[in-house]
């Protein structure tokens, strides 16, 4: 179902938070597509962590659930051959779902991106880092304001 903000002739701009929520999955997918195989594995491992099996079955036609089941009882890491059929659209779905379950996990990609020489130089990674840092600061600021407001006796 389309929202009013998604209509091309709608003059109402989306909020910065809504823009970040849609831009972040697309940027992660771009980073994934250009990343070396080992970094792809690390990205997927990070994003799979907070998700349960039912969640994984529901997204990307269950491709990530297959990875989790294939590795059950073994090394929990994602192998390069696990990602043969994972494309950008699958990553968008994974990130979108991971953000709903644990926004902190997605925000934690900043650490991974900044410590990877192979990823840190890409334009998509730089944009992604900027958005993730901005979103985390915005959330912390909102939490601080909420905490300060709860102390106000009036």
Long-range contacts (C-beta under 8 A, 24 or more apart in sequence): 16-134, 16-138, 17-135, 17-138, 20-131, 20-134, 20-135, 21-99, 23-127, 23-131, 24-95, 24-99, 24-106, 24-128, 24-131, 24-132, 24-135, 25-91, 25-92, 25-93, 25-95, 25-96, 25-99, 26-92, 27-124, 27-125, 27-127, 27-128, 27-131, 28-91, 28-92, 28-95, 28-106, 28-109, 28-128, 29-88, 29-89, 29-91, 29-92, 29-95, 30-88, 30-122, 30-124, 31-113, 31-119, 31-122, 31-124, 31-125, 31-128, 32-86, 32-88, 32-91, 33-88, 33-91, 34-122, 34-124, 35-118, 35-119, 36-118, 37-80, 37-83, 38-80, 39-116, 39-118, 39-119, 40-80, 40-83, 40-86, 41-77, 41-78, 41-79, 41-80, 41-82, 41-83, 42-78, 42-112, 42-116, 43-91, 43-109, 43-112, 44-78, 44-82, 44-83, 44-86, 44-91, 44-94, 45-76, 45-77, 45-78, 46-105, 46-108, 46-109, 46-112, 47-94, 47-95, 47-98, 47-105, 47-106, 48-78, 48-94, 49-102, 49-105, 50-98, 50-101, 50-102, 50-105, 51-97, 51-98, 51-101, 55-97, 55-101, 58-97, 59-90, 59-93, 59-94, 59-97, 60-86, 60-89, 60-90, 60-93, 60-94, 63-90, 64-90, 64-94, 103-135, 103-139, 106-132, 107-132, 107-135, 107-136, 110-136
